[in-house]
Amino acid sequence: MPNLRFGLAATLFAVCVFLAAKFVGNQYVFFAGYVVLQYIVLATAWNILGGFTGYVNFGTAAFFAMGAYSSVVLHKTTSLPLPVMIMVGGLVSGLVGLGTGYLTLRLRGTFFSIATLAMAVVVQTLVTNWDFVGGSRGAYVIRPAKSPIFNGDYIQYLFVLMLILATVSVAVARAIQYSKLGLGFASIRDDEGAAEASGVPTLRLKLIATTLSGGFMGMAGAPLPYYVTYLDPSSGFSLSYAVNTIAMPLIGGTSSWAGPLIGAVLLGTLQQVAMVTISSALSLLIVGLLLVGFVVAAPSGIIGWFTR
């Protein structure tokens, strides 16, 4: 029942966000808002594995790019609607997350993080040499002019889809935190050896975490080709995705579902404002300064200021 009430409240809030963006009347709000919402999904997805379970994933860009390139493949071979492409992107990345988890989750700590980083390099190399999706040249995707479901342009449609995805991902993260699954994740994070000795099915729980985390990252990346209209390996596997996705939960707080949401809204908004008013080159500098500041002043993130 609490999850249902939260879902209804989150849906109402999402509707208000869209109406407020329409009321502003500036098209850039939808462009910038899409990026912030995208980071909410990525940060929440990363936190399911990195925050709740304690396994730091450096392969965010790989899962994100797999979702994006799955849409490129479907765009070239089918005429499926974008929501279906998002589901396919999530399925592809989720299955890769499951396979990666099965192969690497027997590793722990730094060794697991290095393995995910190596996986990202392997996936980028494969995509760079795959001519069907453009290879190193990249691929162009023609973005429709109008939204297929309401009166507005396609950017507003992408904004709505990402807003729905952000709402769902946050609701799922909150449901996990207050469930037996969340308790299992927390036991792995606190002391995996003790949890395994106590009968907690650690491998099964870790596979669930990697699948959910990878799936949401893939769904976040699936609309990217229609947003940028040109996708190449350097943009799909951009360092900013990996850095931001880790920094946002750390700044907001990894112990709660709300931490990644707060960090993504704060950091994503600052980056978009700096990009327009100062320079786009300051994005990663802002991330680095805030991350260092919070590590020193608030190791538990913003959420840690309000919780014991």
C-alpha positions as CSV (number, residue, x, y, z in Angstrom):
1,M,0.0,0.0,0.0
2,P,2.8,2.6,0.8
3,N,4.4,1.7,-2.6
4,L,1.1,2.3,-4.3
5,R,0.6,5.7,-2.6
6,F,4.2,6.7,-3.5
7,G,3.6,5.6,-7.1
8,L,0.5,7.7,-7.4
9,A,2.2,10.7,-5.8
10,A,5.2,10.3,-8.1
11,T,2.9,10.1,-11.1
12,L,1.1,13.3,-10.1
13,F,4.4,15.1,-9.5
14,A,5.6,13.9,-13.0
15,V,2.5,15.4,-14.6
16,C,3.1,18.7,-12.8
17,V,6.7,18.7,-14.0
18,F,5.5,18.3,-17.6
19,L,2.9,21.0,-17.3
20,A,5.4,23.4,-15.7
21,A,7.8,22.8,-18.6
22,K,5.0,23.5,-21.1
23,F,4.1,26.7,-19.2
24,V,7.6,28.1,-19.4
25,G,7.2,28.1,-23.2
26,N,11.0,27.7,-23.9
27,Q,12.0,24.7,-25.9
28,Y,15.4,24.5,-24.3
29,V,13.7,23.5,-21.0
30,F,12.8,20.2,-22.7
31,F,16.3,19.7,-24.1
32,A,17.9,20.4,-20.7
33,G,15.2,18.6,-18.7
34,Y,15.7,15.4,-20.8
35,V,19.4,15.3,-19.8
36,V,18.6,15.8,-16.1
37,L,15.9,13.1,-16.2
38,Q,18.3,10.8,-18.0
39,Y,20.8,11.2,-15.2
40,I,18.1,10.5,-12.6
41,V,17.6,7.1,-14.3
42,L,21.3,6.4,-14.6
43,A,22.1,7.4,-11.1
44,T,19.2,5.4,-9.6
45,A,20.2,2.4,-11.7
46,W,23.8,2.6,-10.6
47,N,22.8,2.9,-7.0
48,I,20.9,-0.4,-7.0
49,L,24.2,-2.2,-7.5
50,G,26.7,0.3,-6.2
51,G,24.8,1.8,-3.3
52,F,22.4,-0.8,-2.1
53,T,24.7,-3.8,-2.8
54,G,28.1,-2.2,-2.4
55,Y,29.5,-3.3,-5.8
56,V,31.0,-0.3,-7.6
57,N,30.3,-0.4,-11.4
58,F,32.6,1.5,-13.7
59,G,30.9,0.1,-16.8
60,T,27.9,2.4,-16.9
61,A,28.7,3.8,-20.3
62,A,28.7,0.3,-21.8
63,F,25.2,-0.5,-20.6
64,F,24.0,2.9,-21.6
65,A,25.5,2.6,-25.1
66,M,24.1,-0.9,-25.6
67,G,20.6,0.6,-25.1
68,A,21.4,3.4,-27.6
69,Y,22.9,1.1,-30.3
70,S,20.0,-1.4,-29.9
71,S,17.7,1.5,-31.0
72,V,20.0,2.2,-34.0
73,V,19.7,-1.5,-35.0
74,L,15.9,-1.5,-34.6
75,H,15.6,1.9,-36.4
76,K,17.4,0.4,-39.4
77,T,15.6,-2.9,-39.5
78,T,12.1,-2.3,-38.2
79,S,9.5,0.5,-37.7
80,L,8.9,-0.2,-34.0
81,P,7.7,2.7,-31.8
82,L,10.2,4.2,-29.5
83,P,8.6,2.8,-26.3
84,V,9.1,-0.7,-27.6
85,M,12.7,0.2,-28.5
86,I,13.2,1.3,-24.9
87,M,12.0,-2.0,-23.6
88,V,14.3,-3.9,-26.0
89,G,17.2,-1.7,-25.0
90,G,16.5,-2.5,-21.4
91,L,16.2,-6.2,-22.2
92,V,19.5,-6.3,-24.0
93,S,21.4,-4.4,-21.3
94,G,19.7,-6.4,-18.6
95,L,20.8,-9.7,-20.2
96,V,24.3,-8.4,-20.6
97,G,24.2,-7.3,-16.9
98,L,23.1,-10.8,-15.9
99,G,25.9,-12.4,-17.9
100,T,28.4,-10.0,-16.7
101,G,27.3,-10.5,-13.1
102,Y,27.5,-14.3,-13.4
103,L,31.1,-14.0,-14.8
104,T,32.4,-11.3,-12.5
105,L,30.4,-11.2,-9.3
106,R,32.6,-13.9,-7.7
107,L,35.1,-11.1,-7.8
108,R,34.9,-8.5,-5.0
109,G,35.8,-5.0,-4.3
110,T,38.4,-3.4,-6.6
111,F,38.7,-6.5,-8.8
112,F,35.0,-6.4,-9.7
113,S,35.2,-2.6,-10.5
114,I,38.2,-3.3,-12.8
115,A,36.3,-6.1,-14.5
116,T,33.4,-3.8,-15.3
117,L,35.7,-1.2,-16.7
118,A,37.3,-3.9,-18.9
119,M,33.9,-4.9,-20.1
120,A,33.1,-1.4,-21.1
121,V,36.3,-1.2,-23.2
122,V,35.5,-4.5,-24.9
123,V,32.0,-3.4,-25.8
124,Q,33.2,-0.1,-27.2
125,T,35.8,-1.9,-29.3
126,L,33.1,-4.2,-30.7
127,V,30.8,-1.3,-31.5
128,T,33.6,0.7,-33.1
129,N,34.3,-2.2,-35.5
130,W,30.6,-2.9,-36.3
131,D,29.9,-1.4,-39.6
132,F,26.1,-2.0,-39.5
133,V,25.7,0.6,-36.7
134,G,28.2,3.0,-38.3
135,G,31.4,1.8,-36.7
136,S,33.8,4.6,-35.9
137,R,32.0,6.8,-38.5
138,G,28.8,6.9,-36.4
139,A,25.2,6.6,-37.5
140,Y,22.5,9.2,-38.3
141,V,19.0,8.8,-37.1
142,I,16.2,10.9,-38.5
143,R,14.1,12.4,-35.7
144,P,10.4,12.9,-36.5
145,A,9.2,16.4,-36.3
146,K,6.0,15.9,-34.3
147,S,5.1,13.8,-31.3
148,P,3.0,10.7,-32.2
149,I,0.7,10.9,-29.1
150,F,0.0,14.6,-28.3
151,N,0.3,18.0,-29.8
152,G,3.9,18.9,-29.6
153,D,7.3,18.3,-31.1
154,Y,9.4,15.2,-30.8
155,I,11.7,16.6,-28.1
156,Q,8.7,17.0,-25.8
157,Y,7.8,13.4,-26.6
158,L,11.3,12.3,-25.6
159,F,11.0,14.4,-22.4
160,V,7.8,12.6,-21.5
161,L,9.2,9.2,-22.1
162,M,12.3,9.9,-20.0
163,L,10.0,11.5,-17.3
164,I,8.0,8.3,-17.1
165,L,11.2,6.2,-17.0
166,A,12.6,8.3,-14.2
167,T,9.4,8.0,-12.2
168,V,9.4,4.2,-12.6
169,S,13.1,3.8,-11.8
170,V,12.8,5.9,-8.6
171,A,9.6,4.0,-7.5
172,V,11.4,0.7,-8.1
173,A,14.4,1.8,-6.1
174,R,12.2,2.9,-3.2
175,A,10.3,-0.4,-3.3
176,I,13.6,-2.3,-3.2
177,Q,14.9,-0.4,-0.3
178,Y,11.9,-1.2,1.9
179,S,11.6,-4.8,0.9
180,K,13.3,-8.1,1.8
181,L,15.3,-7.8,-1.4
182,G,16.7,-4.5,-0.1
183,L,17.6,-6.1,3.2
184,G,19.4,-8.8,1.3
185,F,21.3,-6.2,-0.7
186,A,22.2,-4.3,2.5
187,S,23.5,-7.4,4.1
188,I,25.8,-8.0,1.1
189,R,27.0,-4.4,1.3
190,D,27.7,-4.5,5.0
191,D,29.5,-7.9,5.2
192,E,29.1,-10.4,2.4
193,G,30.9,-13.2,4.1
194,A,28.7,-13.0,7.2
195,A,25.6,-12.7,5.0
196,E,26.6,-15.9,3.0
197,A,27.3,-17.7,6.2
198,S,23.9,-16.8,7.5
199,G,22.1,-18.3,4.6
200,V,21.6,-15.2,2.4
201,P,21.6,-16.3,-1.3
202,T,24.3,-13.7,-2.1
203,L,25.0,-14.8,-5.7
204,R,21.3,-14.8,-6.7
205,L,20.8,-11.3,-5.1
206,K,23.8,-9.9,-6.9
207,L,22.6,-11.2,-10.2
208,I,19.2,-9.5,-9.6
209,A,21.0,-6.3,-8.8
210,T,23.2,-6.4,-11.9
211,T,20.2,-7.2,-14.1
212,L,18.1,-4.5,-12.8
213,S,20.9,-1.9,-12.8
214,G,21.9,-2.8,-16.4
215,G,18.3,-2.9,-17.6
216,F,17.5,0.6,-16.4
217,M,20.8,2.0,-17.8
218,G,19.9,0.4,-21.2
219,M,16.5,1.9,-21.2
220,A,18.0,5.3,-20.4
221,G,20.2,5.0,-23.4
222,A,17.6,3.8,-25.9
223,P,16.1,7.2,-26.8
224,L,19.6,8.8,-27.2
225,P,19.9,8.4,-31.0
226,Y,16.6,10.3,-31.4
227,Y,17.8,13.0,-29.1
228,V,21.2,13.6,-30.6
229,T,20.3,12.4,-34.2
230,Y,24.0,11.4,-34.7
231,L,25.5,8.6,-32.6
232,D,29.2,7.6,-32.6
233,P,31.3,5.6,-30.1
234,S,32.8,8.7,-28.6
235,S,29.4,10.1,-27.7
236,G,27.7,6.8,-26.8
237,F,30.6,5.8,-24.5
238,S,31.3,9.3,-23.2
239,L,33.3,9.6,-20.0
240,S,30.8,12.1,-18.7
241,Y,28.2,9.3,-18.4
242,A,30.4,7.2,-16.2
243,V,31.7,10.0,-14.1
244,N,28.3,11.6,-13.5
245,T,26.5,8.4,-12.8
246,I,28.9,7.6,-10.0
247,A,29.2,11.2,-8.7
248,M,25.5,11.9,-8.4
249,P,24.6,9.1,-5.9
250,L,27.8,9.8,-3.9
251,I,26.8,13.5,-3.6
252,G,23.2,12.8,-2.9
253,G,23.8,9.7,-0.7
254,T,24.0,6.1,-1.6
255,S,22.1,4.7,1.4
256,S,18.7,5.8,0.2
257,W,16.6,5.8,-3.0
258,A,16.3,9.6,-2.6
259,G,20.1,10.2,-2.7
260,P,20.6,9.6,-6.5
261,L,17.5,11.6,-7.2
262,I,18.8,14.6,-5.3
263,G,22.3,14.3,-6.6
264,A,21.1,14.0,-10.2
265,V,18.8,17.0,-10.0
266,L,21.4,19.2,-8.3
267,L,24.4,18.2,-10.4
268,G,22.5,17.9,-13.7
269,T,20.9,21.3,-13.3
270,L,24.2,23.0,-12.4
271,Q,25.8,21.4,-15.5
272,Q,23.0,22.6,-17.8
273,V,23.1,26.1,-16.4
274,A,26.9,26.3,-16.7
275,M,26.7,25.0,-20.2
276,V,24.5,27.8,-21.3
277,T,25.9,30.7,-19.2
278,I,29.6,29.8,-19.1
279,S,31.0,26.9,-21.1
280,S,30.2,23.3,-21.7
281,A,33.8,22.4,-20.9
282,L,33.0,23.1,-17.2
283,S,30.7,20.1,-16.8
284,L,33.3,17.6,-15.5
285,L,35.1,20.3,-13.5
286,I,31.9,21.0,-11.6
287,V,31.5,17.3,-11.0
288,G,35.0,17.0,-9.7
289,L,34.9,20.0,-7.4
290,L,31.5,18.9,-5.9
291,L,32.6,15.3,-5.5
292,V,35.8,16.3,-3.7
293,G,33.9,18.8,-1.5
294,F,31.3,16.2,-0.5
295,V,33.8,13.4,0.1
296,V,35.6,15.8,2.6
297,A,32.6,17.6,4.2
298,A,29.8,15.0,3.9
299,P,31.0,11.4,3.2
300,S,27.4,10.2,3.5
301,G,26.1,12.7,1.0
302,I,23.3,15.2,1.3
303,I,21.0,12.5,2.8
304,G,23.6,11.9,5.5
305,W,23.0,15.5,6.8
306,F,19.4,14.5,7.7
307,T,19.8,11.0,8.9
308,R,21.5,9.4,11.9
